[in-house]
Amino acid sequence: MFLPKQGMNKEQVLEKLEGLRQNDVKWRNGKLFGGAFHVSNEMEDVVGDAFRMYMWDNALDPRDIQSVLQMERDVMSIAAAHLGGDENVVGSFTSGGTESVLLAVKTARDWSRKHKPQITEPEIILPITAHACFHKAAHYFGLKAVVVPVNTETFAVEPSVIEEAITPNTILLMGSAPSYAHGTIDPIEDIAALALKHDLLCHVDGCVGGWLLPFFREAGADVPAFDFSVPGVTSMSMDFHKYAYAAKGASIVMYRNPELRMEQIFTCSGWTGYTIVNPTIQSSKSGGPVAGAWAALNYMGHDGYLNVAKELHKATQVAIDGINQTDSLHVMGTPAMCLLAFGSENLNLFQLADALKERGWSVQPQNRKGDVPESIHLTINPLNIPNMEPFVDDLKAAVKEVWDAPKVTEPDLVEGLAAMPADLEMDPEQMKGMFAMLGIEGGGIPGRMAVINEIINVLPTPLADKFLTFYFNELTRYRRDEA
């Protein structure tokens, strides 16, 4: 595509954009489990209007747009109180959970440089269920990610396993509240106690559930202590653009005291331009996400969020009961809120995900890692609430279909892929040939993903990562012949 010589009018631009959406998931129909968090059209209007009001304002310098600074303070105060924090808890508004986690890990690294200078090869201990963004943070900031297994019945990490992994190089422990994959909460009180015992920092990843868990507890769910009320928790991350229903680009990272956050802030007065003080990774940034989050919290209020949580709690139980009553399926662990995973001892879950997609449902297949088997993940959001019983009905029908369907990969191929060396090098032409063999050419997105998921499931992780990196690199290339 080239820049058009003549600009389009507003109607033409919007018509073009609408045309581009024809292959997008129609998430408004309530059949997408994850990715979109929407509570009502009126809420969408309130958040959208607030976002647009501030979308052109630059939050780079708080002296210029002081209202954005005030909104950041307001949402920080609300978040700290919501998560058991006192007046010493401080935080920063970020673009999402990944940025929040990156900042928390970077802070831990810089804190250890100052307080434990003898550590030259710092390590962070991660349960295998920790979100991938912790691995990304370790990769970006030159840390070693020490991955430990979880209990294969609860899918939560055991404190003894973490303590065994602590070395003189450890700088940070973490736990999930809840983990994204299975919706289970790690034993935060025990992990934080280990952090105190060994003089370590402790981060709680509440990105997906931190906002909703207190409301689920009020709605009757069994939610253990997981926040700043727990001694030893030194930082937390929590997204507003998930279950607080703010517009995308709204998260927060919080620290128990200002001294810790000092290690997060980047300052530069050593160049010829204006003095830079960046509390987050971004420099210039729109005030829109902050305004949208502020509007969402004030529009919904405590009672609004609690009412939605009660409905989500009921819908989740419908899903759990329906899955457990379906032949060959079972919910994995005990989900703490409205995230869950289900597995099977003898059914191809990747084919099941495709069969559900053909019935209009968008679910997330999850690969086997270590002793944690493959599964299908559901993130239940308000749009899904009226659709839970139809989903269960279609799930039962899809299971019957998959039982009668031929296998997508031959056992010999699976064994051969699993035996491939993890450090195998493949040049671009070999990669292209591999994709062509699978029927994927020209950087396209296949309609059925079972074969791809089966391959990723059995390949050694380093080789699977190379495979996916090459695919995404091709997928995102521009092509001159595109209209």
LINFEN-V676136 format. One line per field, one symbol per residue. ss: DSSP state (H for helix, E for strand, - for the rest). psi: psi as a letter, one per 30 degrees, with the letter a starting at -180 (. if undefined). Layout:
ss = ???
psi = ???
//
This chain:
ss = ---------HHHHHHHHHHHHHH---HHH--E--------HHHHHHHHHHHHHH---E-------HHHHHHHHHHHHHHHHH-------EEEEE--HHHHHHHHHHHHHHHHHHH-------EEEEE----HHHHHHHHHH--EEEEE----------HHHHHHH----EEEEEEE-----------HHHHHHHHHH---EEEEE----HHHHHHHHH----------------EEEEE-----------EEEEE--HHHH----EEE-------EEE-------E-HHHHHHHHHHHHHHHHHHHHHHHHHHHHHHHHHHHHH-----EE-------EEEEE-----HHHHHHHHH----E-EEE--E--E--EEEEE--HHHHHHHHHHHHHHHHHHHHHHH------HHHHHHHH---------HHHHHHHHHH------------HHHHHHHHH--HHHHHHHHHHHHHHH--------
psi = klkkekllleeeeeeeeeefgfglkifffggkilekjkeleeeeeeeeeeeeegffkjgejffeifeeeeeeeeeeeeeeefhglaffkllkklfleeeeeeeeeeeeeeeeeefiffjfikkkkklffkkffeeeeeeeghlkjjklllkgefglkkeeeeeffklffkfklllkilkeefgkklieeeeeeeeeeghlljkkjgeefeeeeeeeefffljjlkgaffjkfkfllkkkfgcgfhllkgjlkkklflfeefefekkkjghafalkkjjfaeldkkkfeeeeeeeeeefeeleeeeeeeeeeeeeeeeeeeeeefgkkglkkkajkfbhklkkakfgkjfeeeeeeeefgfkjljkklkkbgjlllkkkjkleffefgeeeeeeeeeeeeeeeefklkfkkeeeeeeeffkkfgkkkleeeeeeeeefggjlggljkekgeeeeeeeefkkeeeeeeeeeeeeeeegklkfgk.
//
